[in-house]
Amino acid sequence: MTAAAQPAGRRWRRSPLAPSWQKGYLFASPALIVMIAILIYPLIYSFVMSFYRWDLSAPSQYFVGLSNYRDTFNSLGFKQTLRVQLIFSAVTIIIEVAAGMGVAVLVNSKLRGLKLARTLLLVPPMIAPAVVGLNFRWLFNGQYGLVNGILRYLGLPEAPWLSDPNWALVSVMIADIWQNTPLLVLLFLAGLQSLPQDPIEAAQVDGASPWGIFWHITLPLMRPILMIALMLRIIDTFRTFDVVWLMTQGGPGGATSLITVNAYQLAFQSASFGHAAAVSYVALAMSLLFLAVLYGAPWAARKLRRNS
C-alpha cells in the first residue's frame, strides 16, 4: 500500500514530524500553562519572599537570608503556635480515622436504613469551611448558643466554649472532626467494599469472631487506604484556616492559633510578608516531614523483619 493510499490516521501516527509524545504535550500545554501560572509561580515567588524583609512599613525590601526563619523559631509565639498545631493535628487525625473506620464498618453492614445514612454522610464535606466556622461559632456562643441552651435545659453546667483557652481548642477540634470524618467514612467504605471476600468467608467458616476478622484480616487489607487517609488529613490539618479564624481568630490568648492563622496575622495584621512566607514554608516542611515518616515507616518495618 502506497503512502497516498494509507489512511490519514495511520500516516499521522507514523509521521516522524509529529510523534505521539509531542502531540500529548501539545494538547496538555494549556493546562500546564495555567498550572504554572496559578500554582508554581506563586510558590516560587513566596519562597523567594521568605528570604527578604518584605513589609509595607519599610521604604524598600532587602535581602535578610535566613533571618526570617531564625526569628520564627526563636519566637515564643511561634513555639506556642507549633504546640497548638501538633495537638490539633494529632487529636483530630486520631479521632477522625478511628471514628471514620468504625462508622464505615457499621454502614457497610447489612442493616436497614443505612442507605439514607450514606446519603447524609455527603452533607458535611459539601459545606464550605467558612459556613462551618460561622455555624459552630453560633452553636458554641456562651450567651445564646444552642449547645449551652441545651445544657441549661438539661440542668447541666454550661461550658465557656470560645472564651476559655482549653475549651476553645476543643471547640475548633469538634468543628473539624464534624466536617472531615464523613469524608473518611466514604473513603473507608469504598475500601471495605472492594476487599476480597474469600479470606473473610474462610475465617467465618473457621469460627473466627467479628473482632478477630476485623483486626487480623480486614485492617491489614485496608492498610493502603489507611495510609491515603492519613496523608490527606496530615496535609489538610496543616492548611486549616477558615474554621478556626471564623470561630476564634486564633484566640483566646493564642490558644487556637494554628500555623496558618499565625501566618495570616503576620501578613495582613503586622504587614510582615517575608516573615509570614517563612512561617508558611515551615508548615510545608513539617507536613512533608510527617508524610515522609509515614510513607517510610512500613518500608523500614519490612526491612527490619527481613533482617531479623
C-alpha positions in Angstrom: 0.0 0.0 0.0 1.4 3.3 -1.0 1.7 6.3 1.3 -1.0 8.1 -0.6 -3.4 5.1 -0.2 -2.8 4.8 3.6 -5.5 6.1 5.9 -4.9 9.6 7.2 -4.8 8.4 10.8 -2.0 5.9 10.1 0.0 8.4 8.2 -0.2 10.9 11.2 0.8 8.3 13.7 3.8 7.2 11.7 4.9 10.6 10.7 8.3 11.5 12.2 7.3 15.1 12.3 4.6 14.6 14.9 5.4 11.8 17.4 2.8 10.9 19.9 4.6 12.4 22.9 4.8 15.7 21.2 1.1 15.7 20.5 0.4 14.8 24.1 2.4 17.8 25.3 0.7 20.0 22.7 -2.8 19.1 23.9 -1.8 19.4 27.6 0.0 22.7 27.1 -3.0 24.9 28.0 -3.5 23.1 31.3 0.3 23.1 32.0 0.5 26.9 31.4 -2.5 27.5 33.7 -1.0 25.3 36.4 2.4 27.0 36.2 0.7 30.5 36.3 -1.6 29.8 39.3 0.5 27.2 41.3 4.2 27.0 40.6 4.9 30.7 40.1 3.3 31.9 43.4 5.1 29.0 45.1 8.5 30.1 43.9 7.7 33.8 44.4 6.6 33.3 48.0 9.7 31.1 48.7 12.0 33.9 47.4 9.9 36.4 49.5 10.7 34.4 52.7 14.4 35.5 52.4 13.6 39.2 52.3 12.4 41.7 54.8 9.2 42.3 52.9 6.8 44.6 54.7 4.8 47.7 53.9 6.3 49.8 56.7 9.8 49.7 55.1 10.7 52.0 52.3 12.2 49.1 50.3 12.6 45.3 50.5 16.1 44.0 51.3 17.6 40.5 51.5 18.0 39.1 55.0 18.8 35.4 54.2 17.6 33.0 56.9 16.8 35.8 59.3 13.0 35.3 58.9 13.3 31.6 59.6 15.6 32.2 62.6 13.1 34.8 64.0 10.3 32.3 63.5 12.0 29.5 65.6 13.2 32.0 68.2 9.7 33.4 68.7 7.9 32.4 71.8 4.6 33.0 70.0 5.6 30.5 67.2 6.5 27.9 69.8 3.0 28.1 71.3 1.6 28.0 67.7 3.6 24.9 67.0 2.4 23.2 70.1 -1.2 24.1 69.3 -0.8 22.8 65.7 0.7 19.5 66.8 -2.1 18.9 69.4 -4.8 19.9 66.9 -3.4 17.7 64.2 -2.8 14.6 66.4 -6.1 14.7 68.2 -8.3 15.4 65.1 -6.5 12.8 62.9 -6.7 10.0 65.5 -10.4 10.7 66.2 -11.3 11.1 62.6 -9.5 7.9 61.4 -10.9 5.8 64.3 -14.4 7.2 64.0 -14.3 7.0 60.3 -13.3 3.4 60.3 -15.9 2.5 62.9 -18.8 4.2 61.1 -17.6 2.7 57.7 -17.8 -0.8 59.1 -21.2 -0.1 60.5 -22.5 1.4 57.3 -21.0 -1.5 55.3 -23.1 -4.0 57.3 -26.5 -5.2 56.1 -28.8 -3.2 58.3 -31.9 -1.3 57.4 -31.9 2.4 56.9 -28.2 2.7 56.1 -28.8 3.9 52.5 -30.1 7.2 54.0 -27.1 7.3 56.3 -24.7 7.0 53.3 -26.5 9.9 51.7 -26.3 12.1 54.8 -22.6 11.5 55.0 -22.2 13.6 51.9 -23.6 16.7 53.6 -20.7 17.9 55.9 -17.9 17.7 53.3 -20.0 19.6 50.9 -20.5 22.6 53.2 -17.9 25.4 52.8 -15.4 25.6 55.7 -16.4 29.3 56.2 -20.0 28.3 56.7 -19.0 25.6 59.1 -17.0 28.1 61.1 -19.8 30.6 61.4 -22.3 27.9 62.3 -20.2 26.4 65.1 -19.4 29.9 66.3 -23.1 30.4 66.9 -23.6 26.9 68.3 -20.8 27.4 70.9 -21.7 31.0 71.8 -21.6 31.4 75.6 -24.8 33.5 75.9 -27.2 32.5 73.2 -25.6 29.4 71.6 -27.6 26.3 71.0 -25.2 23.9 72.9 -25.3 25.9 76.1 -29.0 26.3 75.7 -29.4 22.5 75.6 -27.1 22.2 78.6 -29.2 24.7 80.6 -32.4 22.8 79.6 -31.0 19.6 80.9 -29.8 21.2 84.1 -26.1 20.6 83.3 -23.3 23.2 83.8 -22.5 25.4 80.8 -19.1 25.4 79.3 -17.1 28.5 78.2 -16.6 27.1 74.7 -15.0 30.0 73.0 -13.8 32.2 75.9 -11.7 29.6 77.8 -8.3 28.6 76.1 -8.8 24.9 76.7 -12.4 24.8 75.6 -11.7 27.0 72.6 -9.3 24.4 71.2 -11.8 21.6 71.9 -14.4 23.6 70.1 -12.4 24.0 66.9 -11.5 20.3 67.0 -15.1 19.4 67.2 -15.9 21.5 64.2 -13.0 20.0 62.2 -14.0 16.4 63.2 -17.6 17.0 62.3 -16.8 18.2 58.8 -14.0 15.8 57.9 -14.9 12.5 59.5 -17.7 11.7 56.9 -15.2 12.1 54.1 -13.0 9.4 55.7 -16.1 7.2 56.2 -16.8 7.3 52.5 -13.1 6.6 51.7 -13.0 3.6 54.1 -16.4 2.4 52.9 -15.2 2.3 49.3 -12.1 0.3 50.5 -14.2 -2.1 52.5 -16.5 -2.8 49.6 -13.5 -3.6 47.3 -11.8 -6.1 49.7 -11.6 -9.7 48.6 -14.3 -11.8 50.4 -12.6 -15.2 50.3 -10.3 -14.7 53.4 -13.2 -13.2 55.4 -15.5 -16.1 54.5 -12.8 -18.6 55.3 -12.3 -17.1 58.7 -16.1 -17.1 59.3 -16.2 -20.8 58.5 -13.3 -21.5 60.9 -15.4 -19.7 63.7 -13.4 -16.5 64.0 -15.1 -13.7 65.9 -16.1 -10.5 64.2 -13.4 -8.6 66.1 -10.8 -11.1 65.1 -11.8 -10.9 61.5 -11.6 -7.1 61.5 -8.3 -7.0 63.4 -6.4 -9.8 61.6 -7.9 -9.7 58.1 -9.8 -6.5 57.3 -7.5 -4.0 58.9 -4.3 -5.4 57.2 -6.1 -5.4 53.9 -7.2 -1.8 54.5 -3.6 -0.6 55.2 -3.2 1.2 51.8 -6.5 3.0 52.3 -5.5 4.0 55.8 -2.2 5.4 54.5 -4.0 7.5 52.0 -6.4 8.8 54.6 -3.6 9.7 57.0 -1.7 11.5 54.3 -4.8 13.5 53.2 -5.6 14.5 56.8 -2.0 15.5 57.6 -2.0 17.8 54.6 -5.4 19.2 55.5 -4.7 19.9 59.2 -1.6 21.9 58.3 -3.6 24.2 56.0 -6.7 24.5 58.2 -7.7 28.2 58.4 -11.3 29.1 57.7 -13.0 27.3 60.5 -10.5 28.4 63.2 -10.4 32.0 62.0 -14.1 32.5 61.9 -14.7 30.7 65.2 -11.9 32.2 67.4 -9.4 34.2 65.2 -6.7 32.3 67.0 -7.8 33.3 70.5 -8.2 33.5 73.3 -4.6 34.2 74.1 -3.3 32.3 71.1 -4.9 29.1 72.3 -6.2 28.2 68.8 -3.5 29.9 66.7 -2.6 27.3 64.1 0.4 27.9 61.8 -1.9 29.2 59.1 -3.6 31.7 61.5 -0.2 32.9 62.6 1.0 33.4 59.0 -2.2 35.3 58.2 -1.8 37.6 61.2 1.9 38.3 60.3 1.0 39.1 56.7 -2.3 41.1 57.0 -2.2 42.5 60.5 1.6 43.0 61.0 2.3 43.6 57.3 5.4 41.4 57.6 5.0 39.4 54.4 8.5 37.9 54.4 8.1 36.6 57.9 4.7 35.2 57.0 6.1 33.4 54.0 8.8 31.8 56.2 6.2 30.6 58.6 4.2 29.1 55.7 7.2 27.2 54.4 8.0 25.9 57.9 4.4 24.4 57.9 5.0 23.0 54.4 8.3 21.4 55.5 6.7 19.9 58.7 3.9 18.4 56.7 6.3 16.9 54.2 8.4 15.5 57.0 5.4 13.8 58.6 4.4 12.4 55.2 7.9 11.1 54.6 8.0 9.4 58.0 4.5 7.9 57.4 5.5 6.7 53.9 8.8 5.3 55.1 7.7 3.6 58.3 6.2 0.4 56.6 9.3 0.1 54.4 11.5 0.3 57.4 9.4 -2.2 59.3 9.5 -4.7 56.4 13.3 -4.3 56.1 13.7 -4.8 59.9 11.6 -8.0 59.8 13.6 -9.2 56.8 16.9 -8.7 58.6 15.8 -10.2 61.9 
